[in-house]
Amino acid sequence: MTLNAILKEMRDIPVNRLEELYEYVHSLNPKTKKTENLRKKILSFGGAFSDMNEKDYSAFLNETKKTRTKLFDRKNGI
């Protein structure tokens, strides 16, 4: 099967199904699959801190910022 044969078949796809076709073709790309899997993993953490009150969440964010600064401060020099 050639690319031209596939493109000829695609011309007959109804306009209202083109987005669905695009998403399917896009999903076949190995790079897209990796990106989609990563996106799903990241989104699985959504709402993970929703049971924390604002004060505790704010304290968590501040501590995280301090830790990042200490870990990645280039002045500490390695």
C-alpha positions as CSV (number, residue, x, y, z in Angstrom):
1,M,0.0,0.0,0.0
2,T,1.3,3.4,-0.9
3,L,0.8,6.8,0.7
4,N,-1.1,7.9,-2.4
5,A,-3.6,5.0,-2.1
6,I,-4.2,6.0,1.5
7,L,-4.7,9.7,0.7
8,K,-7.2,8.7,-2.1
9,E,-9.2,6.7,0.5
10,M,-9.1,9.6,2.9
11,R,-10.7,12.0,0.4
12,D,-13.9,10.0,0.8
13,I,-14.1,10.5,4.6
14,P,-17.1,12.7,5.5
15,V,-16.1,16.2,6.7
16,N,-17.8,15.6,10.1
17,R,-15.4,12.7,10.7
18,L,-12.1,14.4,9.8
19,E,-11.3,15.4,13.3
20,E,-11.8,11.8,14.5
21,L,-9.5,10.6,11.7
22,Y,-6.9,13.1,12.5
23,E,-6.9,12.1,16.2
24,Y,-6.6,8.4,15.2
25,V,-3.7,9.1,12.8
26,H,-2.0,11.3,15.4
27,S,-2.3,8.5,18.0
28,L,-0.3,6.1,15.8
29,N,2.8,8.2,16.1
30,P,5.0,6.7,18.8
31,K,6.1,10.1,20.1
32,T,2.4,11.1,20.5
33,K,1.7,8.0,22.5
34,K,4.6,8.8,24.9
35,T,3.3,12.3,25.3
36,E,-0.2,11.2,25.8
37,N,0.8,8.6,28.4
38,L,2.8,11.3,30.3
39,R,-0.1,13.7,30.1
40,K,-2.4,11.1,31.7
41,K,0.1,10.4,34.4
42,I,0.5,14.1,35.2
43,L,-3.3,14.6,35.2
44,S,-3.8,11.7,37.6
45,F,-2.4,13.9,40.3
46,G,-5.0,16.6,39.7
47,G,-6.8,17.3,43.0
48,A,-4.2,15.5,45.1
49,F,-4.1,18.4,47.5
50,S,-7.8,19.2,47.5
51,D,-8.3,17.9,51.0
52,M,-5.7,20.3,52.5
53,N,-6.9,23.5,54.0
54,E,-5.5,26.8,52.6
55,K,-3.0,27.4,55.4
56,D,-1.5,23.9,55.1
57,Y,-1.3,24.1,51.4
58,S,0.3,27.5,51.5
59,A,2.9,26.2,54.0
60,F,3.5,23.2,51.7
61,L,4.1,25.5,48.7
62,N,6.5,27.8,50.7
63,E,8.5,24.8,51.9
64,T,8.7,23.4,48.4
65,K,9.9,26.7,47.0
66,K,12.6,26.8,49.7
67,T,13.7,23.3,49.0
68,R,13.9,23.9,45.3
69,T,16.0,27.0,45.9
70,K,18.4,25.2,48.1
71,L,18.7,22.2,45.8
72,F,19.2,24.2,42.6
73,D,21.0,27.3,43.8
74,R,24.1,27.5,41.6
75,K,25.9,29.6,44.2
76,N,26.4,26.4,46.3
77,G,28.6,25.3,43.4
78,I,29.4,21.8,42.4
